[in-house]
Amino acid sequence: AGTPFPHRTEQSHAMLIGTTGSGKTTLATTVALLFGAPPIEVKQRDLMRDTQEITKRMISPTGRQGRICLGDNVTGTFGGEEFASIVTMPEITGRPVHGRDEESRPNNLTYTVTTNNASISDDIAVRSWIIHLKRPDQYKADWSEKLVEYVNVHRMQIFADMIDMLENHEPYDCPV
């Protein structure tokens, strides 16, 4: 409240694009680690057609802790009404896996898709931050452990830096 959002960030979608080994999935899971819960992983076919299965995961006890919904390694053409519908709902409502009654949770998720070469619908493209990642020149076997350690040690400073960037954001002269 009170912090103005930069252009398009309130829609909470990210598209991570890069070659195999560029760190797309690692980036998404590390951002989830910032919030203290693993990402809610969904399959491409569920993102496109079966939102009930996704809803079950999102309102489960573990899913309620998540803040990142990850569609990993999406291929082909991506988009559609089902996906657009689930990401724009203010609340996610459905029947949990072993529940009898409907439950709901706020739709405070960041929807993240990783891909090597998918094409996305115009509707998804205008709602997303497209982030291209480059494969590192050198692979270091312990880089993932060091990254997790860094996030765990510096979590609050990372959040403070994010808040500072939002509060001091200078909007570009972008068409809306």
RODO-2510 file (C-alpha; in nm, 4 decimals, decimal comma):
residues 176
     n   res          X          Y          Z
     1     a     0,0000     0,0000     0,0000
     2     g     0,1340     0,3374    -0,0949
     3     t     0,4192     0,2008    -0,3057
     4     p     0,3579     0,2839    -0,6722
     5     f     0,4174    -0,0062    -0,9069
     6     p     0,6424     0,0242    -1,2094
     7     h     0,4703    -0,0301    -1,5423
     8     r     0,3040    -0,3772    -1,5577
     9     t     0,4459    -0,5256    -1,2346
    10     e     0,1070    -0,5482    -1,0658
    11     q     0,0134    -0,8264    -1,3114
    12     s     0,2808    -1,0598    -1,1752
    13     h     0,3890    -1,2701    -1,4711
    14     a     0,7421    -1,3529    -1,5798
    15     m     0,8638    -1,5357    -1,8876
    16     l     1,2193    -1,6695    -1,8530
    17     i     1,3834    -1,7488    -2,1855
    18     g     1,7252    -1,9017    -2,2454
    19     t     1,9174    -2,2037    -2,3617
    20     t     1,9496    -2,5237    -2,1627
    21     g     2,1663    -2,4577    -1,8582
    22     s     2,1111    -2,0810    -1,8516
    23     g     1,9461    -2,0936    -1,5067
    24     k     1,5785    -2,0325    -1,5851
    25     t     1,4412    -2,2870    -1,3401
    26     t     1,7061    -2,1994    -1,0818
    27     l     1,6088    -1,8328    -1,0998
    28     a     1,2405    -1,9156    -1,0450
    29     t     1,3072    -2,1541    -0,7562
    30     t     1,5490    -1,9080    -0,5954
    31     v     1,2880    -1,6321    -0,6058
    32     a     1,0469    -1,8791    -0,4439
    33     l     1,3114    -1,9434    -0,1773
    34     l     1,3063    -1,5724    -0,0941
    35     f     0,9462    -1,6190     0,0157
    36     g     1,0278    -1,9335     0,2130
    37     a     0,8327    -2,1905     0,0111
    38     p     0,8983    -2,3980    -0,2996
    39     p     0,7223    -2,2978    -0,6208
    40     i     0,3882    -2,4527    -0,7083
    41     e     0,4934    -2,6556    -1,0108
    42     v     0,2400    -2,7073    -1,2885
    43     k     0,2528    -2,8891    -1,6180
    44     q     0,1998    -2,7097    -1,9485
    45     r    -0,1146    -2,9079    -2,0291
    46     d    -0,2635    -2,8054    -1,6921
    47     l    -0,1803    -2,4386    -1,7554
    48     m    -0,3590    -2,4559    -2,0895
    49     r    -0,6575    -2,6817    -2,0117
    50     d    -0,7003    -2,8202    -1,6596
    51     t    -0,7069    -2,5350    -1,4105
    52     q    -0,8929    -2,7513    -1,1548
    53     e    -0,5791    -2,9590    -1,1027
    54     i    -0,3731    -2,6413    -1,0566
    55     t    -0,6324    -2,5022    -0,8152
    56     k    -0,6065    -2,8147    -0,5979
    57     r    -0,2320    -2,7609    -0,5636
    58     m    -0,2674    -2,3886    -0,4954
    59     i    -0,5177    -2,4295    -0,2099
    60     s    -0,3437    -2,7279    -0,0505
    61     p    -0,1643    -2,6560     0,2806
    62     t     0,1736    -2,6548     0,1022
    63     g     0,0417    -2,4526    -0,1924
    64     r    -0,0979    -2,1824     0,0359
    65     q     0,2580    -2,1049     0,1439
    66     g     0,3798    -2,0630    -0,2150
    67     r     0,4137    -1,7314    -0,3938
    68     i     0,5509    -1,8593    -0,7261
    69     c     0,3561    -2,0737    -0,9742
    70     l     0,6075    -2,2335    -1,2097
    71     g     0,5330    -2,3757    -1,5531
    72     d     0,8714    -2,5235    -1,6370
    73     n     1,0083    -2,6003    -1,9858
    74     v     0,7038    -2,4861    -2,1823
    75     t     0,7212    -2,5605    -2,5559
    76     g     0,5200    -2,4718    -2,8636
    77     t     0,2554    -2,2012    -2,8483
    78     f     0,1607    -2,0841    -2,5015
    79     g    -0,1436    -1,8862    -2,3895
    80     g    -0,5176    -1,9223    -2,3894
    81     e    -0,8320    -1,8371    -2,1995
    82     e    -0,7814    -2,0900    -1,9175
    83     f    -0,4402    -1,9516    -1,8248
    84     a    -0,5525    -1,5890    -1,8608
    85     s    -0,8503    -1,6656    -1,6386
    86     i    -0,6513    -1,8182    -1,3534
    87     v    -0,3866    -1,5453    -1,3411
    88     t    -0,6383    -1,2604    -1,3317
    89     m    -0,8723    -1,3949    -1,0584
    90     p    -0,8502    -1,2009    -0,7301
    91     e    -0,9015    -1,5258    -0,5370
    92     i    -0,8339    -1,8890    -0,6190
    93     t    -1,1288    -2,1036    -0,5144
    94     g    -1,1796    -2,4784    -0,5428
    95     r    -1,1965    -2,8093    -0,3646
    96     p    -0,8667    -2,9282    -0,2144
    97     v    -0,7412    -3,2788    -0,2900
    98     h    -0,8843    -3,4395     0,0255
    99     g    -1,1392    -3,1719     0,1130
   100     r    -1,5158    -3,1736     0,1127
   101     d    -1,5904    -2,8042     0,0918
   102     e    -1,4579    -2,5290    -0,1319
   103     e    -1,1665    -2,3276    -0,0002
   104     s    -1,0013    -2,0147    -0,1298
   105     r    -0,6791    -1,8205    -0,1065
   106     p    -0,5763    -1,4796    -0,2349
   107     n    -0,4260    -1,4886    -0,5832
   108     n    -0,0984    -1,3343    -0,4700
   109     l     0,1115    -1,5580    -0,6923
   110     t     0,3727    -1,4636    -0,9460
   111     y     0,3165    -1,6843    -1,2506
   112     t     0,6486    -1,7814    -1,4029
   113     v     0,7062    -1,9775    -1,7229
   114     t     1,0425    -2,1077    -1,8416
   115     t     1,1094    -2,1913    -2,2042
   116     n     1,3850    -2,2459    -2,4565
   117     n     1,1776    -2,1560    -2,7609
   118     a     0,8025    -2,1228    -2,7011
   119     s     0,5908    -1,8583    -2,8691
   120     i     0,3365    -1,6835    -2,6488
   121     s    -0,0016    -1,5311    -2,7190
   122     d    -0,0309    -1,1524    -2,7436
   123     d    -0,2485    -1,1492    -2,4306
   124     i     0,0218    -1,3179    -2,2237
   125     a     0,3008    -1,1109    -2,3808
   126     v     0,1497    -0,7754    -2,2811
   127     r     0,0991    -0,8997    -1,9234
   128     s     0,4502    -1,0398    -1,8774
   129     w     0,8029    -0,9374    -1,8036
   130     i     1,0190    -1,1188    -2,0587
   131     i     1,3599    -1,2038    -1,9106
   132     h     1,6286    -1,3496    -2,1379
   133     l     1,9038    -1,5437    -1,9632
   134     k     2,2451    -1,6286    -2,1030
   135     r     2,4241    -1,9504    -2,0203
   136     p     2,7340    -1,8791    -1,8077
   137     d     3,0702    -1,9091    -1,9782
   138     q     3,1971    -2,1353    -1,7002
   139     y     3,0029    -2,3856    -1,4943
   140     k     3,0881    -2,4108    -1,1253
   141     a     2,9618    -2,7206    -0,9469
   142     d     2,8857    -2,5395    -0,6200
   143     w     2,7174    -2,2286    -0,7599
   144     s     2,3651    -2,3437    -0,6716
   145     e     2,4545    -2,4125    -0,3072
   146     k     2,6314    -2,0761    -0,2828
   147     l     2,3277    -1,9018    -0,4299
   148     v     2,0910    -2,0638    -0,1770
   149     e     2,3280    -1,9755     0,1072
   150     y     2,3474    -1,6145    -0,0129
   151     v     1,9682    -1,5826    -0,0292
   152     n     1,9272    -1,7335     0,3177
   153     v     2,1867    -1,5027     0,4717
   154     h     2,0782    -1,1839     0,2889
   155     r     1,7002    -1,2371     0,2526
   156     m     1,5959    -0,9217     0,4398
   157     q     1,8490    -0,7029     0,2559
   158     i     1,7230    -0,8375    -0,0769
   159     f     1,3663    -0,7451     0,0217
   160     a     1,4835    -0,3997     0,1356
   161     d     1,6552    -0,3476    -0,2002
   162     m     1,3383    -0,4538    -0,3842
   163     i     1,1246    -0,2099    -0,1831
   164     d     1,3772     0,0672    -0,2480
   165     m     1,3631     0,0018    -0,6225
   166     l     0,9820     0,0178    -0,6185
   167     e     0,9676     0,3331    -0,4067
   168     n     1,2287     0,5143    -0,6158
   169     h     1,1180     0,3875    -0,9545
   170     e     1,1242     0,6389    -1,2382
   171     p     0,8730     0,5264    -1,5026
   172     y     0,9901     0,5139    -1,8584
   173     d     0,7945     0,6918    -2,1254
   174     c     0,6275     0,3661    -2,2300
   175     p     0,2972     0,3373    -2,4094
   176     v     0,0441     0,1652    -2,1875
***
